[in-house]
Amino acid sequence: MKDRIFLSSPHMSDEGFELQYVHEAFQTNWIAPLGRNVDQFEKELAAKVGSKSAAALSSGTAAIHLALQAAGVSENDIVFCQSLTFSATANPIIYQNAIPVFIDSDYKTWNMCPESLEQAFERYPQVKAVIVVHLYGLSADMDRIVELCKKYDVVLIEDAAESLGTYYKGKHTGSFGNYGVFSFNGNKIITTSGGGMLVSDDEERIAKCRFWATQSRDQARHYQHSELGFNYRMSNVVAGIGRGQLQVLDQRVAKKKYIFEYYRRELGPLEGVEFMPWNDWNEPNFWLSSMTLSGSVRPIDIIEALEKENIESRPIWKPMHKQPFFEKYDFVGTGVSEKLFENGICLPSDTKMTDADLQRVVENIKKLWWE
């Protein structure tokens, strides 16, 4: 069996930055939640993306959940949510007993379509919040989306779980909305093994989210709780890994871009191949190099051919409005997200890949056009 080529796996720094911070946590015995690594990771991540404050949490899903709570979303409130995404974007809406309305994507960005969003506002003027996603490290059309949310006075939450290191017109994704969410899951561009971060310029709301994330424990000598709380805080050990990973973020973005450009150069000329959009106002982190197919070769053909060679790939996300759990909720759009799912594939984008690995992937894909 040939060596496995992963879609996107953890990649620790060659310099061992992560071990230095983890070792500090062990030396000081601050291995449980809270500690210097947590405090510093919050400050360093917030500074990196240009936000005033941050809360280090157990996952990106927890961050979305607390963002919705901070936005005042509650039972029967309507929340607009990008349909083309992973279920972690939409699940917290249900946690709050709110009602998701799914918004279509456009081909220009693969993300939330501003025209569909405007139609949704006209249909549901009482909406409480909007969750936009920066899919695969591609930024959404934020000027238009921000403008619409301001026009209707609605809280904007950016799910930037896949886009740490991505810029929209020179500004980091995750810093345009009222709240930004990042994930450090094992497959993300940097990882803490598991974890997330909620960022905002509203320092008071972030402080409240930290309170909720620590079981809403009141300031008292005894254990007292006046509000519902959650066990959502990041541990000091995990935060240490994050601090080390943050130091190599720019290196990881550069390698992801190299991988994307390699694929685009080698596979772009093939009939029916079109790569994910790279607009002049967008500097993606290229988390997963993705493309669509319009010819006789289909995504499943590539996935199965690569599987035989021990190479991992996967389809584009299946839209939320097509998922069995969410299909009862309303959808606004023209079906672009469905077409992207039907025709799209994510290629191996592991930052540890060598040129030989990339060539192995490319050769096995090209065979499908040569046969």
DARATA-V728408 format. One record per pair of residues at least 4 apart in sequence whose ideal C-beta (glycine too) atoms are under 7 Angstrom apart, sorted by the first residue. I is the first residue (numbers start at 1). J is the second residue. D is the distance in whole Angstrom. If there is no record, write none. Layout:
i->I j->J d->D
i->I j->J d->D
This chain:
i->1 j->310 d->6
i->2 j->309 d->6
i->2 j->310 d->5
i->4 j->310 d->5
i->5 j->310 d->7
i->5 j->311 d->4
i->5 j->312 d->6
i->5 j->348 d->5
i->5 j->350 d->7
i->5 j->353 d->7
i->5 j->357 d->5
i->5 j->360 d->7
i->5 j->361 d->7
i->6 j->312 d->5
i->6 j->348 d->7
i->6 j->350 d->5
i->7 j->187 d->7
i->7 j->312 d->4
i->7 j->313 d->6
i->7 j->314 d->6
i->7 j->346 d->7
i->7 j->348 d->6
i->7 j->349 d->7
i->7 j->350 d->7
i->8 j->187 d->4
i->8 j->288 d->6
i->8 j->349 d->5
i->8 j->350 d->5
i->9 j->187 d->7
i->9 j->350 d->5
i->10 j->186 d->5
i->10 j->191 d->5
i->11 j->252 d->7
i->11 j->351 d->5
i->11 j->352 d->5
i->12 j->18 d->6
i->13 j->17 d->5
i->13 j->18 d->6
i->13 j->244 d->6
i->13 j->247 d->7
i->13 j->248 d->5
i->16 j->20 d->6
i->17 j->244 d->3
i->17 j->247 d->5
i->18 j->22 d->6
i->18 j->240 d->7
i->18 j->241 d->5
i->18 j->244 d->3
i->18 j->245 d->6
i->19 j->23 d->6
i->20 j->24 d->7
i->20 j->244 d->7
i->21 j->25 d->7
i->21 j->37 d->6
i->21 j->240 d->3
i->21 j->243 d->5
i->21 j->244 d->5
i->22 j->26 d->7
i->22 j->237 d->6
i->22 j->240 d->4
i->22 j->241 d->6
i->23 j->27 d->6
i->24 j->28 d->6
i->24 j->240 d->7
i->25 j->30 d->5
i->25 j->31 d->6
i->25 j->35 d->6
i->25 j->37 d->6
i->25 j->236 d->5
i->25 j->237 d->5
i->25 j->240 d->5
i->26 j->31 d->6
i->30 j->35 d->3
i->30 j->36 d->7
i->30 j->236 d->5
i->31 j->236 d->6
i->31 j->237 d->5
i->32 j->235 d->6
i->32 j->236 d->7
i->33 j->233 d->4
i->33 j->234 d->7
i->33 j->235 d->5
i->33 j->236 d->7
i->34 j->38 d->6
i->34 j->233 d->7
i->34 j->236 d->6
i->35 j->236 d->3
i->36 j->40 d->6
i->37 j->41 d->6
i->37 j->236 d->5
i->37 j->239 d->4
i->37 j->240 d->4
i->37 j->243 d->6
i->38 j->42 d->7
i->38 j->56 d->5
i->38 j->234 d->6
i->38 j->236 d->5
i->38 j->239 d->4
i->39 j->43 d->7
i->40 j->44 d->6
i->40 j->243 d->6
i->41 j->45 d->6
i->41 j->56 d->5
i->41 j->239 d->4
i->41 j->242 d->5
i->41 j->243 d->5
i->42 j->46 d->6
i->42 j->54 d->4
i->42 j->55 d->7
i->42 j->56 d->5
i->43 j->47 d->6
i->44 j->48 d->6
i->44 j->243 d->6
i->44 j->246 d->6
i->45 j->49 d->7
i->45 j->54 d->5
i->45 j->197 d->5
i->45 j->246 d->7
i->46 j->51 d->5
i->46 j->52 d->7
i->46 j->53 d->6
i->46 j->54 d->4
i->46 j->199 d->6
i->48 j->246 d->7
i->49 j->172 d->4
i->49 j->174 d->5
i->49 j->175 d->5
i->49 j->180 d->7
i->49 j->199 d->6
i->50 j->171 d->7
i->50 j->172 d->5
i->50 j->175 d->5
i->51 j->175 d->5
i->51 j->180 d->6
i->51 j->199 d->4
i->51 j->200 d->6
i->51 j->201 d->6
i->52 j->201 d->4
i->52 j->203 d->6
i->53 j->199 d->7
i->53 j->200 d->6
i->53 j->203 d->4
i->53 j->206 d->4
i->54 j->197 d->5
i->54 j->198 d->7
i->54 j->199 d->5
i->54 j->206 d->7
i->55 j->197 d->7
i->55 j->198 d->5
i->55 j->206 d->5
i->55 j->209 d->5
i->55 j->210 d->5
i->55 j->213 d->6
i->56 j->195 d->7
i->56 j->197 d->6
i->56 j->234 d->4
i->56 j->239 d->6
i->57 j->62 d->4
i->57 j->63 d->5
i->57 j->195 d->7
i->57 j->196 d->5
i->57 j->197 d->7
i->57 j->198 d->6
i->57 j->213 d->6
i->57 j->232 d->5
i->57 j->233 d->7
i->57 j->234 d->6
i->58 j->62 d->5
i->58 j->195 d->6
i->58 j->196 d->7
i->58 j->232 d->5
i->58 j->233 d->7
i->58 j->234 d->6
i->59 j->183 d->7
i->59 j->194 d->6
i->59 j->195 d->6
i->59 j->196 d->5
i->60 j->64 d->7
i->60 j->88 d->6
i->60 j->161 d->4
i->60 j->181 d->5
i->60 j->182 d->6
i->60 j->183 d->3
i->60 j->185 d->7
i->60 j->196 d->4
i->61 j->65 d->6
i->61 j->88 d->4
i->61 j->91 d->7
i->61 j->92 d->6
i->62 j->66 d->6
i->62 j->196 d->6
i->62 j->232 d->4
i->63 j->67 d->6
i->63 j->181 d->4
i->63 j->196 d->4
i->63 j->197 d->6
i->63 j->198 d->4
i->64 j->68 d->6
i->64 j->89 d->7
i->64 j->92 d->5
i->64 j->131 d->7
i->64 j->157 d->7
i->64 j->159 d->6
i->64 j->181 d->5
i->65 j->69 d->7
i->65 j->92 d->4
i->65 j->95 d->5
i->66 j->70 d->6
i->66 j->198 d->6
i->66 j->209 d->4
i->66 j->212 d->6
i->66 j->213 d->6
i->66 j->232 d->7
i->67 j->71 d->6
i->67 j->157 d->5
i->67 j->179 d->4
i->67 j->181 d->6
i->67 j->198 d->6
i->68 j->73 d->4
i->68 j->79 d->7
i->68 j->92 d->6
i->68 j->93 d->7
i->68 j->96 d->5
i->68 j->129 d->6
i->69 j->73 d->7
i->69 j->96 d->7
i->69 j->212 d->7
i->70 j->179 d->7
i->70 j->205 d->5
i->70 j->208 d->6
i->70 j->209 d->6
i->71 j->128 d->7
i->71 j->129 d->5
i->71 j->155 d->4
i->71 j->157 d->7
i->71 j->178 d->7
i->72 j->128 d->7
i->73 j->77 d->5
i->73 j->79 d->6
i->73 j->96 d->5
i->73 j->98 d->5
i->73 j->128 d->5
i->73 j->129 d->5
i->74 j->96 d->6
i->74 j->97 d->7
i->74 j->98 d->7
i->75 j->97 d->4
i->75 j->98 d->7
i->76 j->98 d->7
i->76 j->99 d->6
i->77 j->98 d->5
i->77 j->99 d->7
i->77 j->128 d->4
i->78 j->98 d->7
i->78 j->99 d->5
i->78 j->101 d->6
i->78 j->124 d->5
i->78 j->126 d->6
i->78 j->127 d->5
i->78 j->128 d->6
i->79 j->93 d->5
i->79 j->98 d->5
i->79 j->100 d->6
i->79 j->127 d->7
i->79 j->128 d->6
i->79 j->129 d->5
i->79 j->131 d->6
i->80 j->101 d->5
i->80 j->103 d->5
i->80 j->117 d->7
i->80 j->120 d->5
i->80 j->127 d->6
i->80 j->130 d->4
i->80 j->131 d->7
i->81 j->89 d->6
i->81 j->90 d->5
i->81 j->93 d->6
i->81 j->100 d->5
i->81 j->102 d->6
i->81 j->103 d->7
i->81 j->131 d->5
i->81 j->320 d->7
i->82 j->89 d->7
i->82 j->103 d->6
i->82 j->105 d->7
i->82 j->111 d->7
i->82 j->112 d->5
i->82 j->131 d->6
i->82 j->132 d->6
i->82 j->133 d->4
i->83 j->102 d->4
i->83 j->103 d->6
i->83 j->104 d->6
i->83 j->319 d->4
i->83 j->320 d->5
i->83 j->321 d->5
i->83 j->331 d->6
i->83 j->337 d->5
i->84 j->105 d->5
i->84 j->110 d->7
i->84 j->135 d->6
i->84 j->317 d->6
i->84 j->319 d->5
i->84 j->337 d->4
i->84 j->340 d->6
i->85 j->89 d->4
i->85 j->133 d->4
i->85 j->135 d->7
i->85 j->159 d->7
i->85 j->317 d->6
i->85 j->320 d->7
i->86 j->317 d->6
i->87 j->91 d->6
i->87 j->320 d->7
i->87 j->323 d->7
i->89 j->131 d->6
i->89 j->133 d->6
i->89 j->159 d->5
i->90 j->100 d->5
i->90 j->320 d->5
i->90 j->326 d->6
i->91 j->95 d->7
i->92 j->96 d->7
i->93 j->98 d->5
i->93 j->100 d->5
i->99 j->329 d->7
i->100 j->326 d->7
i->100 j->329 d->5
i->101 j->120 d->6
i->101 j->124 d->6
i->101 j->329 d->6
i->101 j->330 d->5
i->101 j->332 d->7
i->102 j->320 d->5
i->102 j->321 d->4
i->102 j->329 d->6
i->102 j->331 d->5
i->103 j->112 d->5
i->103 j->113 d->7
i->103 j->116 d->5
i->103 j->117 d->5
i->103 j->120 d->6
i->103 j->332 d->6
i->103 j->333 d->6
i->104 j->113 d->5
i->104 j->116 d->4
i->104 j->332 d->6
i->104 j->333 d->2
i->104 j->334 d->6
i->104 j->336 d->5
i->104 j->337 d->5
i->105 j->110 d->6
i->105 j->111 d->6
i->105 j->112 d->6
i->105 j->113 d->6
i->105 j->336 d->5
i->105 j->337 d->5
i->105 j->340 d->7
i->106 j->113 d->4
i->106 j->336 d->6
i->107 j->336 d->6
i->108 j->277 d->6
i->108 j->279 d->7
i->109 j->138 d->6
i->109 j->140 d->5
i->109 j->141 d->5
i->109 j->277 d->6
i->110 j->135 d->5
i->110 j->138 d->6
i->110 j->276 d->6
i->110 j->277 d->6
i->110 j->340 d->6
i->111 j->132 d->7
i->111 j->133 d->6
i->111 j->134 d->6
i->111 j->135 d->5
i->111 j->138 d->6
i->111 j->140 d->4
i->112 j->117 d->6
i->112 j->132 d->5
i->112 j->140 d->5
i->112 j->145 d->6
i->113 j->117 d->6
i->113 j->333 d->6
i->113 j->336 d->7
i->114 j->118 d->6
i->114 j->141 d->6
i->114 j->144 d->4
i->114 j->145 d->6
i->114 j->148 d->7
i->115 j->119 d->7
i->116 j->120 d->6
i->116 j->332 d->5
i->116 j->333 d->4
i->117 j->121 d->7
i->117 j->145 d->6
i->117 j->148 d->6
i->118 j->122 d->7
i->118 j->148 d->6
i->119 j->123 d->6
i->119 j->332 d->5
i->120 j->124 d->6
i->120 j->332 d->4
i->121 j->125 d->6
i->121 j->127 d->7
i->121 j->148 d->6
i->121 j->152 d->5
i->123 j->332 d->7
i->125 j->152 d->7
i->127 j->154 d->6
i->128 j->154 d->7
i->129 j->154 d->6
i->129 j->155 d->4
i->129 j->157 d->6
i->130 j->149 d->6
i->130 j->154 d->6
i->130 j->156 d->5
i->130 j->157 d->7
i->131 j->157 d->5
i->131 j->159 d->6
i->132 j->140 d->5
i->132 j->145 d->6
i->132 j->156 d->7
i->132 j->158 d->6
i->132 j->159 d->7
i->133 j->159 d->4
i->134 j->138 d->6
i->134 j->139 d->5
i->134 j->140 d->6
i->134 j->158 d->7
i->134 j->160 d->5
i->134 j->162 d->6
i->134 j->163 d->4
i->134 j->166 d->6
i->134 j->173 d->5
i->135 j->162 d->6
i->136 j->162 d->6
i->136 j->276 d->6
i->136 j->287 d->5
i->136 j->288 d->5
i->136 j->290 d->5
i->137 j->162 d->6
i->137 j->163 d->5
i->137 j->166 d->5
i->137 j->284 d->4
i->137 j->285 d->4
i->137 j->286 d->5
i->137 j->287 d->4
i->138 j->276 d->6
i->138 j->277 d->7
i->138 j->282 d->6
i->138 j->284 d->5
i->139 j->163 d->7
i->139 j->166 d->5
i->139 j->168 d->4
i->139 j->173 d->5
i->139 j->282 d->5
i->140 j->145 d->6
i->141 j->145 d->6
i->142 j->146 d->6
i->142 j->168 d->5
i->142 j->176 d->5
i->143 j->147 d->6
i->144 j->148 d->6
i->145 j->149 d->6
i->146 j->150 d->6
i->146 j->156 d->7
i->146 j->176 d->6
i->147 j->151 d->6
i->148 j->152 d->6
i->149 j->154 d->5
i->149 j->156 d->4
i->155 j->178 d->5
i->156 j->177 d->4
i->156 j->178 d->5
i->157 j->177 d->6
i->157 j->178 d->7
i->157 j->179 d->5
i->157 j->181 d->7
i->158 j->173 d->6
i->158 j->174 d->5
i->158 j->176 d->6
i->158 j->177 d->4
i->158 j->180 d->5
i->158 j->181 d->7
i->159 j->181 d->5
i->160 j->164 d->6
i->160 j->173 d->5
i->160 j->174 d->4
i->160 j->180 d->5
i->160 j->181 d->6
i->160 j->182 d->6
i->161 j->181 d->6
i->161 j->182 d->6
i->161 j->183 d->4
i->162 j->287 d->5
i->163 j->173 d->4
i->163 j->285 d->6
i->163 j->287 d->7
i->164 j->182 d->5
i->164 j->189 d->6
i->164 j->190 d->7
i->164 j->249 d->7
i->164 j->285 d->7
i->165 j->189 d->6
i->165 j->249 d->5
i->165 j->253 d->4
i->165 j->285 d->4
i->166 j->173 d->5
i->166 j->283 d->6
i->166 j->284 d->5
i->166 j->285 d->5
i->167 j->171 d->6
i->167 j->172 d->6
i->167 j->283 d->4
i->168 j->173 d->6
i->168 j->281 d->7
i->168 j->282 d->6
i->169 j->281 d->5
i->171 j->175 d->6
i->171 j->176 d->7
i->174 j->180 d->3
i->174 j->181 d->7
i->174 j->182 d->6
i->174 j->199 d->6
i->175 j->180 d->6
i->178 j->200 d->6
i->178 j->202 d->7
i->179 j->198 d->6
i->179 j->200 d->5
i->180 j->199 d->4
i->180 j->200 d->7
i->181 j->196 d->7
i->181 j->198 d->6
i->182 j->196 d->6
i->182 j->197 d->4
i->183 j->188 d->5
i->183 j->196 d->5
i->184 j->188 d->6
i->184 j->190 d->6
i->184 j->191 d->5
i->184 j->192 d->4
i->184 j->195 d->4
i->184 j->196 d->6
i->184 j->242 d->6
i->185 j->191 d->6
i->185 j->194 d->6
i->186 j->191 d->5
i->186 j->193 d->6
i->189 j->249 d->7
i->189 j->252 d->5
i->189 j->253 d->7
i->189 j->256 d->7
i->189 j->285 d->6
i->189 j->287 d->5
i->190 j->245 d->4
i->190 j->246 d->6
i->190 j->249 d->5
i->190 j->252 d->6
i->191 j->245 d->6
i->192 j->238 d->5
i->192 j->239 d->7
i->192 j->241 d->5
i->192 j->242 d->4
i->192 j->245 d->7
i->193 j->238 d->6
i->193 j->241 d->6
i->195 j->234 d->5
i->195 j->238 d->5
i->195 j->242 d->6
i->198 j->206 d->7
i->198 j->209 d->6
i->200 j->205 d->6
i->200 j->206 d->5
i->202 j->206 d->7
i->203 j->207 d->6
i->204 j->208 d->7
i->205 j->209 d->6
i->206 j->210 d->7
i->207 j->211 d->7
i->208 j->212 d->7
i->209 j->213 d->6
i->210 j->214 d->6
i->211 j->216 d->6
i->212 j->216 d->5
i->212 j->229 d->6
i->212 j->230 d->6
i->213 j->230 d->6
i->213 j->232 d->4
i->213 j->233 d->5
i->214 j->229 d->7
i->214 j->233 d->5
i->215 j->225 d->7
i->215 j->229 d->4
i->215 j->230 d->7
i->215 j->231 d->6
i->216 j->225 d->5
i->216 j->227 d->4
i->216 j->228 d->6
i->216 j->229 d->3
i->217 j->223 d->7
i->217 j->225 d->6
i->217 j->229 d->7
i->218 j->224 d->4
i->218 j->225 d->6
i->218 j->226 d->6
i->220 j->224 d->4
i->225 j->229 d->6
i->234 j->238 d->5
i->234 j->239 d->5
i->235 j->239 d->7
i->236 j->240 d->7
i->238 j->242 d->7
i->239 j->243 d->6
i->240 j->244 d->7
i->241 j->245 d->6
i->242 j->246 d->6
i->248 j->252 d->6
i->249 j->253 d->6
i->250 j->254 d->6
i->251 j->255 d->7
i->252 j->256 d->6
i->252 j->351 d->5
i->253 j->257 d->6
i->253 j->285 d->5
i->254 j->258 d->6
i->255 j->259 d->6
i->255 j->351 d->4
i->256 j->260 d->7
i->256 j->285 d->6
i->256 j->286 d->4
i->256 j->287 d->6
i->256 j->349 d->6
i->256 j->351 d->6
i->257 j->261 d->6
i->257 j->286 d->5
i->258 j->262 d->6
i->259 j->263 d->7
i->259 j->286 d->7
i->259 j->289 d->6
i->259 j->349 d->5
i->259 j->353 d->6
i->259 j->358 d->7
i->260 j->264 d->6
i->260 j->286 d->4
i->260 j->289 d->4
i->261 j->265 d->6
i->262 j->266 d->6
i->262 j->358 d->5
i->263 j->267 d->5
i->263 j->289 d->5
i->263 j->347 d->6
i->264 j->268 d->5
i->264 j->275 d->5
i->266 j->362 d->5
i->267 j->273 d->6
i->267 j->291 d->7
i->267 j->362 d->6
i->267 j->365 d->6
i->268 j->273 d->6
i->268 j->275 d->6
i->270 j->369 d->5
i->271 j->295 d->5
i->271 j->369 d->7
i->272 j->293 d->5
i->272 j->294 d->4
i->272 j->295 d->3
i->272 j->297 d->7
i->273 j->291 d->6
i->273 j->293 d->6
i->274 j->291 d->6
i->274 j->292 d->5
i->275 j->291 d->5
i->276 j->290 d->5
i->276 j->291 d->7
i->278 j->282 d->6
i->278 j->284 d->6
i->287 j->349 d->7
i->288 j->346 d->4
i->288 j->349 d->5
i->289 j->347 d->5
i->289 j->349 d->5
i->290 j->316 d->6
i->290 j->344 d->6
i->290 j->345 d->7
i->290 j->346 d->5
i->290 j->347 d->7
i->291 j->345 d->6
i->292 j->340 d->7
i->292 j->343 d->4
i->292 j->344 d->5
i->293 j->297 d->6
i->293 j->298 d->6
i->293 j->299 d->6
i->293 j->343 d->5
i->294 j->343 d->6
i->297 j->301 d->5
i->297 j->302 d->7
i->297 j->368 d->5
i->297 j->369 d->6
i->299 j->303 d->6
i->299 j->315 d->6
i->299 j->343 d->7
i->299 j->344 d->6
i->299 j->345 d->4
i->300 j->304 d->6
i->301 j->305 d->6
i->301 j->368 d->6
i->302 j->306 d->6
i->302 j->313 d->6
i->302 j->345 d->6
i->302 j->365 d->6
i->302 j->368 d->7
i->303 j->307 d->6
i->303 j->313 d->5
i->303 j->314 d->7
i->303 j->345 d->7
i->304 j->308 d->7
i->305 j->364 d->6
i->305 j->368 d->6
i->306 j->311 d->4
i->306 j->313 d->5
i->306 j->361 d->7
i->306 j->364 d->6
i->309 j->364 d->5
i->311 j->348 d->6
i->311 j->361 d->6
i->311 j->364 d->7
i->312 j->348 d->6
i->313 j->345 d->6
i->313 j->346 d->6
i->313 j->347 d->6
i->313 j->348 d->6
i->314 j->346 d->5
i->315 j->341 d->7
i->315 j->344 d->7
i->315 j->345 d->6
i->316 j->340 d->5
i->316 j->341 d->5
i->316 j->344 d->3
i->316 j->345 d->7
i->316 j->346 d->7
i->317 j->341 d->7
i->318 j->322 d->6
i->318 j->323 d->6
i->318 j->341 d->5
i->319 j->337 d->4
i->319 j->338 d->6
i->319 j->341 d->6
i->320 j->326 d->5
i->321 j->326 d->6
i->321 j->327 d->6
i->321 j->329 d->7
i->321 j->331 d->4
i->322 j->327 d->6
i->322 j->338 d->7
i->323 j->327 d->6
i->333 j->337 d->7
i->335 j->339 d->6
i->336 j->340 d->6
i->337 j->341 d->6
i->338 j->342 d->6
i->339 j->343 d->6
i->340 j->344 d->5
i->347 j->361 d->7
i->348 j->353 d->7
i->348 j->361 d->6
i->353 j->357 d->4
i->353 j->358 d->6
i->355 j->359 d->6
i->356 j->360 d->6
i->357 j->361 d->7
i->358 j->362 d->6
i->359 j->363 d->6
i->360 j->364 d->7
i->361 j->365 d->6
i->362 j->366 d->6
i->363 j->367 d->7
i->366 j->370 d->6
i->367 j->371 d->6
